[in-house]
Amino acid sequence: LGVIVNYKLTMTGYSGHMVHVRWELHRQGGGLPHDWLKRQRPASWESEADQDSVSPNLWVPLPPERGPLFVRLIAEDEDGVPLARSNTPRFQ
């Protein structure tokens, strides 16, 4: 059981550099359902131009406990420095 998250990553000024996308599953109101649901890295992208973008998707497993949840996507540079983040709408 899981959810598919579609996202678009636009990279400006990163030609020849890697950008890593990580996800974390959060419970509304704070806290992670399980520690293993944080800082998962499903994808890495190397920008091929000064302005580049990709529109992939990823699958996030859901914990057995129900509740309002959301997925946080975090784009990081090659050194692990966060560049941007975005949250999905909340879901059950």
CNS distance restraints for C-alpha pairs under 8 A (distance, minus, plus):
assign (resid   1 and name CA) (resid  61 and name CA) 6.02 0.50 0.50
assign (resid   1 and name CA) (resid  62 and name CA) 5.92 0.50 0.50
assign (resid   2 and name CA) (resid  59 and name CA) 6.60 0.50 0.50
assign (resid   2 and name CA) (resid  60 and name CA) 5.35 0.50 0.50
assign (resid   2 and name CA) (resid  61 and name CA) 4.10 0.50 0.50
assign (resid   2 and name CA) (resid  62 and name CA) 4.79 0.50 0.50
assign (resid   3 and name CA) (resid  59 and name CA) 5.71 0.50 0.50
assign (resid   3 and name CA) (resid  60 and name CA) 5.33 0.50 0.50
assign (resid   3 and name CA) (resid  61 and name CA) 6.56 0.50 0.50
assign (resid   3 and name CA) (resid  62 and name CA) 7.19 0.50 0.50
assign (resid   4 and name CA) (resid  57 and name CA) 6.61 0.50 0.50
assign (resid   4 and name CA) (resid  58 and name CA) 5.58 0.50 0.50
assign (resid   4 and name CA) (resid  59 and name CA) 4.51 0.50 0.50
assign (resid   4 and name CA) (resid  60 and name CA) 6.32 0.50 0.50
assign (resid   5 and name CA) (resid  57 and name CA) 5.39 0.50 0.50
assign (resid   5 and name CA) (resid  58 and name CA) 5.32 0.50 0.50
assign (resid   5 and name CA) (resid  59 and name CA) 6.33 0.50 0.50
assign (resid   5 and name CA) (resid  60 and name CA) 7.48 0.50 0.50
assign (resid   5 and name CA) (resid  88 and name CA) 7.97 0.50 0.50
assign (resid   6 and name CA) (resid  55 and name CA) 7.18 0.50 0.50
assign (resid   6 and name CA) (resid  56 and name CA) 6.16 0.50 0.50
assign (resid   6 and name CA) (resid  57 and name CA) 4.23 0.50 0.50
assign (resid   6 and name CA) (resid  58 and name CA) 6.65 0.50 0.50
assign (resid   7 and name CA) (resid  55 and name CA) 5.68 0.50 0.50
assign (resid   7 and name CA) (resid  56 and name CA) 6.09 0.50 0.50
assign (resid   7 and name CA) (resid  57 and name CA) 6.08 0.50 0.50
assign (resid   8 and name CA) (resid  53 and name CA) 6.99 0.50 0.50
assign (resid   8 and name CA) (resid  54 and name CA) 5.77 0.50 0.50
assign (resid   8 and name CA) (resid  55 and name CA) 4.28 0.50 0.50
assign (resid   8 and name CA) (resid  56 and name CA) 6.74 0.50 0.50
assign (resid   9 and name CA) (resid  53 and name CA) 5.39 0.50 0.50
assign (resid   9 and name CA) (resid  54 and name CA) 5.40 0.50 0.50
assign (resid   9 and name CA) (resid  55 and name CA) 6.35 0.50 0.50
assign (resid  10 and name CA) (resid  51 and name CA) 7.36 0.50 0.50
assign (resid  10 and name CA) (resid  52 and name CA) 5.83 0.50 0.50
assign (resid  10 and name CA) (resid  53 and name CA) 4.19 0.50 0.50
assign (resid  10 and name CA) (resid  54 and name CA) 6.71 0.50 0.50
assign (resid  11 and name CA) (resid  47 and name CA) 6.79 0.50 0.50
assign (resid  11 and name CA) (resid  50 and name CA) 7.54 0.50 0.50
assign (resid  11 and name CA) (resid  51 and name CA) 5.83 0.50 0.50
assign (resid  11 and name CA) (resid  52 and name CA) 5.18 0.50 0.50
assign (resid  11 and name CA) (resid  53 and name CA) 5.86 0.50 0.50
assign (resid  12 and name CA) (resid  50 and name CA) 5.53 0.50 0.50
assign (resid  12 and name CA) (resid  51 and name CA) 4.60 0.50 0.50
assign (resid  12 and name CA) (resid  52 and name CA) 6.52 0.50 0.50
assign (resid  13 and name CA) (resid  49 and name CA) 7.89 0.50 0.50
assign (resid  13 and name CA) (resid  50 and name CA) 4.73 0.50 0.50
assign (resid  13 and name CA) (resid  51 and name CA) 6.47 0.50 0.50
assign (resid  14 and name CA) (resid  18 and name CA) 7.57 0.50 0.50
assign (resid  14 and name CA) (resid  47 and name CA) 5.83 0.50 0.50
assign (resid  14 and name CA) (resid  49 and name CA) 7.37 0.50 0.50
assign (resid  14 and name CA) (resid  50 and name CA) 5.96 0.50 0.50
assign (resid  14 and name CA) (resid  51 and name CA) 7.70 0.50 0.50
assign (resid  15 and name CA) (resid  46 and name CA) 7.46 0.50 0.50
assign (resid  15 and name CA) (resid  47 and name CA) 4.78 0.50 0.50
assign (resid  15 and name CA) (resid  48 and name CA) 5.21 0.50 0.50
assign (resid  15 and name CA) (resid  49 and name CA) 4.68 0.50 0.50
assign (resid  15 and name CA) (resid  50 and name CA) 4.84 0.50 0.50
assign (resid  15 and name CA) (resid  51 and name CA) 7.55 0.50 0.50
assign (resid  15 and name CA) (resid  52 and name CA) 7.99 0.50 0.50
assign (resid  16 and name CA) (resid  46 and name CA) 6.09 0.50 0.50
assign (resid  16 and name CA) (resid  47 and name CA) 5.48 0.50 0.50
assign (resid  16 and name CA) (resid  48 and name CA) 5.81 0.50 0.50
assign (resid  16 and name CA) (resid  49 and name CA) 7.35 0.50 0.50
assign (resid  17 and name CA) (resid  46 and name CA) 5.37 0.50 0.50
assign (resid  17 and name CA) (resid  47 and name CA) 5.85 0.50 0.50
assign (resid  17 and name CA) (resid  77 and name CA) 7.96 0.50 0.50
assign (resid  17 and name CA) (resid  78 and name CA) 7.26 0.50 0.50
assign (resid  18 and name CA) (resid  44 and name CA) 6.53 0.50 0.50
assign (resid  18 and name CA) (resid  45 and name CA) 5.41 0.50 0.50
assign (resid  18 and name CA) (resid  46 and name CA) 4.27 0.50 0.50
assign (resid  18 and name CA) (resid  47 and name CA) 6.52 0.50 0.50
assign (resid  18 and name CA) (resid  77 and name CA) 6.42 0.50 0.50
assign (resid  18 and name CA) (resid  78 and name CA) 5.64 0.50 0.50
assign (resid  19 and name CA) (resid  44 and name CA) 5.68 0.50 0.50
assign (resid  19 and name CA) (resid  45 and name CA) 5.24 0.50 0.50
assign (resid  19 and name CA) (resid  46 and name CA) 6.28 0.50 0.50
assign (resid  19 and name CA) (resid  47 and name CA) 7.63 0.50 0.50
assign (resid  19 and name CA) (resid  75 and name CA) 6.53 0.50 0.50
assign (resid  19 and name CA) (resid  76 and name CA) 5.68 0.50 0.50
assign (resid  19 and name CA) (resid  77 and name CA) 4.89 0.50 0.50
assign (resid  19 and name CA) (resid  78 and name CA) 6.20 0.50 0.50
assign (resid  20 and name CA) (resid  41 and name CA) 7.11 0.50 0.50
assign (resid  20 and name CA) (resid  43 and name CA) 6.01 0.50 0.50
assign (resid  20 and name CA) (resid  44 and name CA) 4.29 0.50 0.50
assign (resid  20 and name CA) (resid  45 and name CA) 6.33 0.50 0.50
assign (resid  20 and name CA) (resid  75 and name CA) 5.64 0.50 0.50
assign (resid  20 and name CA) (resid  76 and name CA) 5.14 0.50 0.50
assign (resid  20 and name CA) (resid  77 and name CA) 6.31 0.50 0.50
assign (resid  20 and name CA) (resid  78 and name CA) 7.16 0.50 0.50
assign (resid  20 and name CA) (resid  80 and name CA) 7.94 0.50 0.50
assign (resid  21 and name CA) (resid  41 and name CA) 5.93 0.50 0.50
assign (resid  21 and name CA) (resid  42 and name CA) 6.63 0.50 0.50
assign (resid  21 and name CA) (resid  43 and name CA) 5.49 0.50 0.50
assign (resid  21 and name CA) (resid  44 and name CA) 6.15 0.50 0.50
assign (resid  21 and name CA) (resid  73 and name CA) 6.68 0.50 0.50
assign (resid  21 and name CA) (resid  74 and name CA) 5.57 0.50 0.50
assign (resid  21 and name CA) (resid  75 and name CA) 4.55 0.50 0.50
assign (resid  21 and name CA) (resid  76 and name CA) 6.36 0.50 0.50
assign (resid  22 and name CA) (resid  39 and name CA) 5.65 0.50 0.50
assign (resid  22 and name CA) (resid  40 and name CA) 5.24 0.50 0.50
assign (resid  22 and name CA) (resid  41 and name CA) 4.21 0.50 0.50
assign (resid  22 and name CA) (resid  42 and name CA) 6.28 0.50 0.50
assign (resid  22 and name CA) (resid  43 and name CA) 7.29 0.50 0.50
assign (resid  22 and name CA) (resid  73 and name CA) 5.72 0.50 0.50
assign (resid  22 and name CA) (resid  74 and name CA) 5.13 0.50 0.50
assign (resid  22 and name CA) (resid  75 and name CA) 6.48 0.50 0.50
assign (resid  22 and name CA) (resid  76 and name CA) 7.82 0.50 0.50
assign (resid  23 and name CA) (resid  38 and name CA) 6.61 0.50 0.50
assign (resid  23 and name CA) (resid  39 and name CA) 5.68 0.50 0.50
assign (resid  23 and name CA) (resid  40 and name CA) 5.29 0.50 0.50
assign (resid  23 and name CA) (resid  41 and name CA) 6.45 0.50 0.50
assign (resid  23 and name CA) (resid  42 and name CA) 7.63 0.50 0.50
assign (resid  23 and name CA) (resid  71 and name CA) 6.58 0.50 0.50
assign (resid  23 and name CA) (resid  72 and name CA) 5.50 0.50 0.50
assign (resid  23 and name CA) (resid  73 and name CA) 4.57 0.50 0.50
assign (resid  23 and name CA) (resid  74 and name CA) 6.18 0.50 0.50
assign (resid  24 and name CA) (resid  37 and name CA) 5.61 0.50 0.50
assign (resid  24 and name CA) (resid  38 and name CA) 4.21 0.50 0.50
assign (resid  24 and name CA) (resid  39 and name CA) 5.54 0.50 0.50
assign (resid  24 and name CA) (resid  40 and name CA) 6.50 0.50 0.50
assign (resid  24 and name CA) (resid  71 and name CA) 5.67 0.50 0.50
assign (resid  24 and name CA) (resid  72 and name CA) 5.20 0.50 0.50
assign (resid  24 and name CA) (resid  73 and name CA) 6.73 0.50 0.50
assign (resid  25 and name CA) (resid  32 and name CA) 6.37 0.50 0.50
assign (resid  25 and name CA) (resid  33 and name CA) 7.45 0.50 0.50
assign (resid  25 and name CA) (resid  37 and name CA) 5.52 0.50 0.50
assign (resid  25 and name CA) (resid  38 and name CA) 6.31 0.50 0.50
assign (resid  25 and name CA) (resid  60 and name CA) 7.88 0.50 0.50
assign (resid  25 and name CA) (resid  69 and name CA) 6.97 0.50 0.50
assign (resid  25 and name CA) (resid  70 and name CA) 5.96 0.50 0.50
assign (resid  25 and name CA) (resid  71 and name CA) 4.62 0.50 0.50
assign (resid  25 and name CA) (resid  72 and name CA) 6.41 0.50 0.50
assign (resid  26 and name CA) (resid  30 and name CA) 6.79 0.50 0.50
assign (resid  26 and name CA) (resid  31 and name CA) 6.08 0.50 0.50
assign (resid  26 and name CA) (resid  32 and name CA) 4.79 0.50 0.50
assign (resid  26 and name CA) (resid  33 and name CA) 6.76 0.50 0.50
assign (resid  26 and name CA) (resid  69 and name CA) 5.59 0.50 0.50
assign (resid  26 and name CA) (resid  70 and name CA) 5.39 0.50 0.50
assign (resid  26 and name CA) (resid  71 and name CA) 6.11 0.50 0.50
assign (resid  26 and name CA) (resid  72 and name CA) 7.28 0.50 0.50
assign (resid  27 and name CA) (resid  31 and name CA) 5.68 0.50 0.50
assign (resid  27 and name CA) (resid  32 and name CA) 5.74 0.50 0.50
assign (resid  27 and name CA) (resid  33 and name CA) 6.44 0.50 0.50
assign (resid  27 and name CA) (resid  67 and name CA) 7.08 0.50 0.50
assign (resid  27 and name CA) (resid  68 and name CA) 5.99 0.50 0.50
assign (resid  27 and name CA) (resid  69 and name CA) 4.47 0.50 0.50
assign (resid  27 and name CA) (resid  70 and name CA) 6.48 0.50 0.50
assign (resid  28 and name CA) (resid  67 and name CA) 7.81 0.50 0.50
assign (resid  28 and name CA) (resid  68 and name CA) 5.39 0.50 0.50
assign (resid  28 and name CA) (resid  69 and name CA) 5.48 0.50 0.50
assign (resid  28 and name CA) (resid  70 and name CA) 7.01 0.50 0.50
assign (resid  28 and name CA) (resid  90 and name CA) 7.54 0.50 0.50
assign (resid  32 and name CA) (resid  37 and name CA) 6.96 0.50 0.50
assign (resid  32 and name CA) (resid  38 and name CA) 7.40 0.50 0.50
assign (resid  33 and name CA) (resid  37 and name CA) 7.26 0.50 0.50
assign (resid  33 and name CA) (resid  63 and name CA) 6.87 0.50 0.50
assign (resid  33 and name CA) (resid  65 and name CA) 7.90 0.50 0.50
assign (resid  34 and name CA) (resid  38 and name CA) 7.90 0.50 0.50
assign (resid  34 and name CA) (resid  63 and name CA) 7.73 0.50 0.50
assign (resid  36 and name CA) (resid  40 and name CA) 7.86 0.50 0.50
assign (resid  42 and name CA) (resid  58 and name CA) 7.07 0.50 0.50
assign (resid  47 and name CA) (resid  51 and name CA) 7.87 0.50 0.50
assign (resid  47 and name CA) (resid  52 and name CA) 5.94 0.50 0.50
assign (resid  47 and name CA) (resid  53 and name CA) 7.81 0.50 0.50
assign (resid  48 and name CA) (resid  52 and name CA) 6.65 0.50 0.50
assign (resid  66 and name CA) (resid  92 and name CA) 6.28 0.50 0.50
assign (resid  67 and name CA) (resid  91 and name CA) 7.85 0.50 0.50
assign (resid  67 and name CA) (resid  92 and name CA) 5.27 0.50 0.50
assign (resid  68 and name CA) (resid  90 and name CA) 6.00 0.50 0.50
assign (resid  68 and name CA) (resid  91 and name CA) 5.40 0.50 0.50
assign (resid  68 and name CA) (resid  92 and name CA) 4.80 0.50 0.50
assign (resid  69 and name CA) (resid  90 and name CA) 5.36 0.50 0.50
assign (resid  69 and name CA) (resid  91 and name CA) 5.37 0.50 0.50
assign (resid  69 and name CA) (resid  92 and name CA) 6.08 0.50 0.50
assign (resid  70 and name CA) (resid  87 and name CA) 6.63 0.50 0.50
assign (resid  70 and name CA) (resid  88 and name CA) 5.59 0.50 0.50
assign (resid  70 and name CA) (resid  89 and name CA) 6.21 0.50 0.50
assign (resid  70 and name CA) (resid  90 and name CA) 4.73 0.50 0.50
assign (resid  70 and name CA) (resid  91 and name CA) 6.31 0.50 0.50
assign (resid  71 and name CA) (resid  87 and name CA) 5.72 0.50 0.50
assign (resid  71 and name CA) (resid  88 and name CA) 5.41 0.50 0.50
assign (resid  72 and name CA) (resid  85 and name CA) 6.86 0.50 0.50
assign (resid  72 and name CA) (resid  86 and name CA) 5.68 0.50 0.50
assign (resid  72 and name CA) (resid  87 and name CA) 4.39 0.50 0.50
assign (resid  72 and name CA) (resid  88 and name CA) 6.48 0.50 0.50
assign (resid  73 and name CA) (resid  85 and name CA) 5.42 0.50 0.50
assign (resid  73 and name CA) (resid  86 and name CA) 5.30 0.50 0.50
assign (resid  73 and name CA) (resid  87 and name CA) 6.28 0.50 0.50
assign (resid  74 and name CA) (resid  82 and name CA) 6.70 0.50 0.50
assign (resid  74 and name CA) (resid  83 and name CA) 7.51 0.50 0.50
assign (resid  74 and name CA) (resid  84 and name CA) 5.88 0.50 0.50
assign (resid  74 and name CA) (resid  85 and name CA) 4.33 0.50 0.50
assign (resid  74 and name CA) (resid  86 and name CA) 6.70 0.50 0.50
assign (resid  75 and name CA) (resid  82 and name CA) 5.88 0.50 0.50
assign (resid  75 and name CA) (resid  83 and name CA) 5.46 0.50 0.50
assign (resid  75 and name CA) (resid  84 and name CA) 5.26 0.50 0.50
assign (resid  75 and name CA) (resid  85 and name CA) 6.15 0.50 0.50
assign (resid  76 and name CA) (resid  80 and name CA) 5.15 0.50 0.50
assign (resid  76 and name CA) (resid  81 and name CA) 5.19 0.50 0.50
assign (resid  76 and name CA) (resid  82 and name CA) 4.28 0.50 0.50
assign (resid  76 and name CA) (resid  83 and name CA) 5.20 0.50 0.50
assign (resid  76 and name CA) (resid  84 and name CA) 7.24 0.50 0.50
assign (resid  77 and name CA) (resid  81 and name CA) 5.42 0.50 0.50
assign (resid  77 and name CA) (resid  82 and name CA) 6.57 0.50 0.50
assign (resid  77 and name CA) (resid  83 and name CA) 6.65 0.50 0.50
